[in-house]
Amino acid sequence: MHGSANLNIMIKAARKAGRSLVKDFREVENLQSSMKGAGDFVSRADIAAEKILHDELRGARPNYGWLAEEGGEEPGEDPTRRWIVDPLDGTTNFLHGLPHWAISIALEHKGQVVAGVVFDAAKDELFWAEKGEGAWLNETRLRVSNRARMIEALFATGVPFGGRSDLPQTLQELARLMPSCAGVRRWGSAALDMAYVAAGRYEGFWERRLNAWDIAAGLIIVREAGGLADPLREGRDILADGEVICANEVIFNKFAGLVRGG
């Protein structure tokens, strides 16, 4: 695996946390029969993975800042660099014994994501990218797909659940998009949705109300694979607002037009 020292630190941390989560994931399947306690168990698995990542990443670069799901924000002595980490993106899948979840690690420098790792430990698929160095899946270079026809295109999103107020908006977007494409997937991990766009498995992805740690690593992986990633509402900030639309370049405008209702 080539790449900078920082990237290698990120990959090592992701693999170490991945081993811990895979072990816990096997355990979840045994807990399925007694649902009491499975949720607590997954929370503990999540926190244990975050501790591994924190120890590895801050251990190697103690002066970098830290932003993560469980542990909140810690400023670093170096104000220009920070780790942005999601130890388990796809918690609901994990809890249900579905092998579709990932560890997401991004390195931000002066407000720009410069390296990203998304590790699907259950399938041993490590997606990674570094600014100017392209995007990779394990040892294979990634490129977004070149499908240009909407009717052949496959998209991904998240559908709001549990009484969230943005459900009607998403349903309207689906109503505009579904008749003109080959399908929409809702697989429950934004980090993997973006990695799959980079890999050409999906033509595009959109979602709102995400956290910075859900999308930071995915952003650079999509862009380094030749894809476009924009805020859903033009002129906004993807990480600050937690909303994104990304796709291959040839289909982006058609796709974004339908989603945005333009």
C-alpha positions in Angstrom: 0.0 0.0 0.0 1.6 3.3 -1.0 0.6 6.7 0.3 1.7 9.2 2.8 2.7 8.5 6.4 -0.7 10.0 7.5 -2.6 7.7 5.1 -0.8 4.7 6.4 -1.6 5.7 10.0 -5.3 6.0 9.0 -5.3 2.6 7.3 -3.6 0.8 10.2 -6.1 2.4 12.6 -9.1 1.4 10.4 -7.9 -2.2 10.2 -7.4 -2.4 13.9 -10.8 -1.0 14.8 -12.3 -3.2 12.0 -11.0 -6.4 13.7 -12.6 -5.4 16.9 -15.9 -4.6 15.2 -16.0 -7.8 13.2 -15.5 -9.8 16.4 -18.4 -7.9 18.0 -20.5 -8.3 14.9 -20.3 -12.1 15.1 -21.5 -11.7 18.7 -24.5 -9.6 17.7 -25.9 -12.5 15.6 -25.9 -14.6 18.8 -27.7 -11.8 20.6 -30.5 -11.5 18.0 -32.7 -14.0 19.8 -32.6 -12.0 23.0 -33.1 -8.5 21.7 -32.8 -7.2 25.2 -29.3 -5.8 25.5 -28.4 -6.0 21.8 -28.6 -2.2 21.5 -26.4 -1.7 24.5 -23.9 -4.2 23.2 -23.7 -2.3 19.8 -23.2 1.0 21.7 -20.3 -0.6 23.5 -18.9 -2.0 20.3 -19.1 1.5 18.8 -17.4 3.1 21.7 -14.7 0.4 21.8 -14.0 1.0 18.1 -13.8 4.8 18.7 -11.3 4.3 21.5 -9.0 2.2 19.3 -9.2 4.9 16.6 -8.6 7.6 19.1 -5.6 5.8 20.6 -4.1 5.1 17.1 -4.7 8.4 15.5 -4.1 10.8 18.3 -1.2 8.5 19.5 0.5 8.9 16.2 -0.4 12.6 15.7 -1.1 14.0 19.2 -1.1 17.7 18.0 -4.0 17.1 15.5 -7.5 18.0 16.5 -10.3 15.4 16.7 -14.0 15.4 15.7 -15.9 12.2 16.2 -19.4 10.8 16.8 -19.1 9.5 20.4 -16.2 11.6 21.8 -17.2 15.0 20.4 -14.6 17.6 19.5 -11.0 18.1 20.9 -8.9 21.0 19.6 -5.3 20.2 18.7 -2.2 22.2 19.2 -2.0 22.3 15.4 -5.2 24.3 14.6 -5.0 23.5 10.8 -5.3 19.7 11.0 -7.9 17.4 12.5 -9.1 13.9 12.3 -12.9 13.5 11.5 -14.0 10.0 12.5 -17.1 7.8 12.5 -16.2 4.5 14.2 -19.4 2.8 13.0 -21.4 4.2 10.1 -24.4 1.9 9.7 -25.2 1.1 13.3 -28.7 0.0 12.6 -27.4 -2.6 10.0 -24.8 -3.7 12.6 -27.6 -4.1 15.2 -29.7 -6.2 12.8 -26.8 -8.5 11.8 -26.6 -6.9 8.3 -23.0 -6.9 7.0 -23.1 -3.4 5.6 -21.4 -0.9 7.9 -18.1 0.9 7.8 -15.4 2.8 9.7 -14.8 6.3 8.2 -11.7 8.4 8.9 -10.9 11.7 7.2 -7.9 14.1 7.7 -8.8 17.7 7.3 -6.2 20.4 6.6 -7.1 24.1 6.6 -10.8 23.2 6.2 -10.2 20.8 3.2 -10.3 17.0 3.4 -6.9 15.8 2.2 -7.2 12.1 2.9 -10.0 9.6 3.5 -10.5 6.0 4.4 -13.8 4.1 4.4 -13.3 0.5 5.6 -16.1 -2.1 5.2 -14.5 -4.7 7.6 -17.2 -7.3 7.1 -16.4 -7.6 3.3 -12.7 -6.6 3.7 -13.1 -3.6 1.3 -10.9 -0.7 2.1 -11.7 2.4 0.1 -9.1 5.2 0.4 -8.0 8.4 -1.3 -5.5 11.1 -0.9 -5.6 14.6 -2.5 -4.1 14.4 -6.0 -3.4 10.6 -5.7 -6.6 9.1 -6.9 -9.1 6.8 -5.2 -8.5 3.1 -4.5 -10.3 0.0 -3.3 -7.7 -2.2 -1.7 -5.0 -2.3 -4.5 -7.3 -1.3 -7.4 -7.7 2.2 -8.8 -11.3 3.5 -8.6 -13.2 5.4 -11.3 -16.8 6.6 -11.2 -19.0 4.9 -13.8 -19.5 6.6 -17.2 -23.2 5.8 -17.5 -24.9 8.8 -19.0 -28.5 7.6 -19.5 -30.7 8.1 -16.5 -32.8 5.0 -17.2 -29.6 2.8 -16.8 -28.5 4.6 -13.7 -28.6 3.4 -10.1 -28.8 5.9 -7.2 -28.5 5.7 -3.4 -30.0 7.9 -0.7 -31.1 7.7 2.9 -34.8 7.8 3.6 -35.7 9.7 6.8 -37.1 7.4 9.6 -38.5 7.7 13.1 -40.7 10.7 12.6 -38.1 13.0 11.0 -39.5 16.2 9.5 -37.7 15.9 6.2 -39.5 12.7 5.1 -42.1 14.5 2.8 -39.2 16.3 1.0 -37.3 13.0 0.4 -40.5 11.3 -0.8 -41.0 14.1 -3.3 -37.5 13.7 -4.6 -38.0 10.0 -4.9 -41.2 10.6 -6.8 -39.3 12.8 -9.3 -36.3 10.4 -9.6 -37.8 6.9 -9.5 -39.7 7.0 -12.9 -36.6 7.9 -14.8 -33.8 5.7 -13.4 -32.9 2.0 -12.9 -33.4 2.1 -9.2 -32.7 3.7 -5.8 -31.0 1.9 -3.0 -31.3 2.7 0.7 -28.5 0.6 2.3 -28.0 2.5 5.5 -24.4 3.8 5.4 -23.7 7.1 3.8 -19.9 6.5 3.9 -20.4 3.3 1.8 -22.9 5.0 -0.5 -20.2 7.5 -1.4 -17.5 4.9 -1.7 -19.8 3.0 -4.0 -20.3 6.0 -6.3 -16.5 6.3 -6.4 -16.4 2.6 -7.4 -19.0 3.0 -10.1 -21.4 0.7 -8.3 -23.9 3.6 -8.0 -24.1 6.5 -10.5 -25.0 9.0 -7.7 -26.0 9.6 -4.1 -27.8 12.4 -2.2 -28.8 12.9 1.4 -29.4 15.6 4.0 -29.1 15.8 7.8 -25.8 14.0 7.9 -22.9 14.7 10.2 -19.5 15.8 9.0 -18.1 12.4 10.1 -20.6 10.5 7.9 -19.4 12.2 4.7 -15.9 13.7 5.1 -13.9 10.6 4.0 -16.5 9.8 1.3 -16.1 13.3 -0.2 -12.5 12.9 -1.1 -12.9 9.3 -2.3 -15.7 10.4 -4.8 -13.7 13.4 -6.0 -10.5 11.5 -6.4 -12.4 8.9 -8.4 -13.5 11.6 -10.9 -16.9 12.3 -9.4 -18.6 15.6 -8.6 -19.8 16.3 -5.0 -21.8 19.5 -4.3 -24.0 20.8 -1.5 -27.7 19.9 -2.1 -28.6 23.6 -1.9 -26.1 25.4 -4.2 -23.7 27.7 -2.4 -23.9 26.0 0.9 -21.2 24.1 2.8 -21.3 20.3 2.6 -19.7 19.4 6.0 -21.2 22.3 7.9 -24.7 21.7 6.6 -24.5 17.9 6.4 -26.1 17.6 3.0 -24.5 16.4 -0.2 -25.3 15.3 -3.8 -22.6 13.4 -5.8 -22.5 11.6 -9.1 -20.4 10.9 -12.1 -19.8 14.0 -14.2 -21.9 13.0 -17.3 -25.1 12.4 -15.3 -24.7 14.9 -12.5 -26.7 17.8 -14.0 -29.7 15.5 -15.0 -29.6 13.8 -11.6 -29.3 17.0 -9.6 -32.0 18.6 -11.6 -34.5 15.9 -10.7 -33.5 15.8 -7.1 -33.5 19.5 -6.7 -36.8 19.8 -8.6 -35.2 22.3 -11.0 
